[in-house]
Amino acid sequence: MLLEIAEIDVRPGSEPAFAQAMRGEGVGLLASCDGVISVQFGQGVEHASRFAFNVVWTSLEAHEAARKLDAFARFRNLFGDLAIGGTMHHFEMDAPVAGSSA
């Protein structure tokens, strides 16, 4: 299982448009890619112009293959003109263990 943690910085003032695009269509497009187990999306508390995606993939190979899909291209096109930077990290993960509040 692969965890992708992506942070995207958007132009100040474009936060509402970015959030609407991601919540309206973007997260669904990303989640529809083969190999995606789950997607979480959120906006920064300390930095409102920073957004994060936590995407759990079945494998690194599935993630790499998804980058060639139409749905992934459509996802990226939703924010291409709003993004001004960001980071992406990938981690091989063990199976999750539920906590006491799950």
N, C-alpha and C positions, 0 to 999 in steps of 0.2 A: 504494500500500500504506500502511496506517495502523497505527501502533504505539500502543496504549493501555497506559499504565503506571498502574496503580491500586494505591494503598496503603490498607489497611484496618486501623484500630486497633480491637482488641477489648477487652472488659472483662477486666482482670487476673483470672486464674483460669479464664477460658473458652477459653484457647488450645487445649487438647486437643479440646474439643467442636467448635470452629471448624475446626481442621485436619482432623478426622475427617469433618465434613460436606462440606468442600470436596474432599477426596481421595476420599471415598466416592461422592459424587453431583454436587457442585457444578461441578467442572472439566469433567466429562462433559456436563452440561447446557449450560454455556457453549460448549464446543467444538461442540455439536450445532447451534448457531445458524447460519443461512445467513450466509455472508460471513466466517466465522472460518477463518483459515488455520492458526493454532496458538495454544496456550495454555500458559503456564508459570506455576506457582504455587509460592510458597515462604514460609518463615517468617523473620523478622528474626533476625540473629545478635546485634546489639547491643541490640535491643529485641524481646524474645520475644512481646510483645503486638501487634506490627506484622507484617502479612502483605502480600505483593505478588503481583499478577497482571500478567504481560506478555501482552497479547493482540494478535495480528497479524490485522488485518481486511483484506478486499479493498479497502474504501473507507470513507470517513466515512459515506456514504449507507447502506452495508450495516450499519454499527454503529448508526446512528440507527434503521433499520428493525428491527433485532434487539431493540431495547428494547421493542417492541410485541408480541414473541412470547411465547407461554406458557412456553417453556423458559427464557427470560430472567427472567420473573416468578418462576418456581419457583426459579431460581438465587438471586435476590435475597432471596426469602423464607427461604432456608436460614440466612442470617446476620443478618437484620434485627434480632433482639433481642440479638445478641451484639456488633454493631458500635457503637462510640462515636465514630467520626470517620474521617477519611481524606482522601486527595487523589486526583485523577485528572488525567492529562495526556495529550494526543494529539499525535502527530508524523507528518507525511507523510515516508515513508521511501523511500530508494532500494533497489534490489534488494540482497540480502545478498551479501557476498563471503566465501567460505570461507577460514578461516585455516589455518595450517600443521598444526594439531592436529585438524582436522575429520575 
